C-alpha cells in the first residue's frame, strides 16, 4: 500500500475545510446591552397587562366614602346678605355680604363688597349716599368669621391703617340685627341684614 505524498494532501484538506466553513449555519449572536433585560421585561408587561383590582364596598370597607369628607348642612347664617344702617330712612345698602358657614361649626368664611353709603357709616355721620372715600367698591374676604347658635361675628380690615372692623350680628327671625363696629374710629352703629332677593326661600 502506497502512502500519498503529503504535499499533495495539504491542498485537498484546505479546500475541504473552506467548503465546510461555507456550509455551516451562522451562529452569530447580537451583543446584549444593559437595556436588553429591561426591554424584555417591558415587552412582556405590555403584552400581558395586569387588570386593576376591583374594590367592593361591601367586602372592602376602605372603598366607601371617607367619613371626614361628609359635609355638615349649612346653618341659618349661610347665604348672601344686604347690610343697611338701622337709622337710614332710604334703606341704602352699606355693604353686600356672603357667608359660608355650617351647622355646628364655630368657624366659617365669607367675603364682602363695600358700597358708597359705607363712607358715611365709617365717618359715623347720617347716611346720605353721596360721600366719597377710598372704601367704595372695595371687596375682600373676611379675616375671621365666628359663628355661634345665636350670634355671628365677621371681622375685616377695610382701611389703610389696618384697624379691625366688625359686624356683630344676632338672629332675629329671618333677619340679622346688630352693630357695625370700628373701635379705632369710635364707631358703633346699629345695622340690619336681610337676605338678597336671589337668596330668599
Steps between C-alpha positions, in 0.01 A plus 500: 500500500645831391482811726390819320748776475431747784553792270204381294268451803537851646319688219214248510455537876500881477233488231286268712519728803401804293198312366384391845533852638289640219224246557482535882204714628584839649503495879552874545330637810407866536687659785286561810486852632395624846160590363439148370349345816295807573364509148404134529313558828326805354396302194361222716309746718350666193396172349333383822344803679387453857142604573444747787339342806128559533396629842170397647364731773324201657809282533751787511401758765779731385332542161210703637484881550731653756306598809707820526383602151133514606402867517275653763185673377508882475377694800263799510780752443612337175408704193507848348400804706433869447613716796340839570524757779202466733445879504511548122150596376608430141606140578821540297733202517830563676648173384419164345610195698537133411534250784603135477430322829387155607281378783703415807820661366643791699706638211374601159612719212362769278562815303359848458468798267473855638258745339498879504282543815772318695702824490240668723496203739878511517486870594207437737284757324144479364473283191475720192644269236695790351821493705827394341769281654757244396282212621242529219499181294752326724449125507692241700466191716417533867802445722295312756150354510393365841154349523300391803142376541358853522787735410756546223802733483653600166839673530663692215765767434369744236720802579866576436580524872434127537253548785244227554136564413222260594142409435356359824165348413235282660205321351159664510256297298606510137730800561832560671514798736796650680780753462769614263801567726816697419662549838797695362254759367276487806212365288225264612203524271183291497453306179265240358561232239246326285548240230544623146200433272681219317572320830153504653309170533 
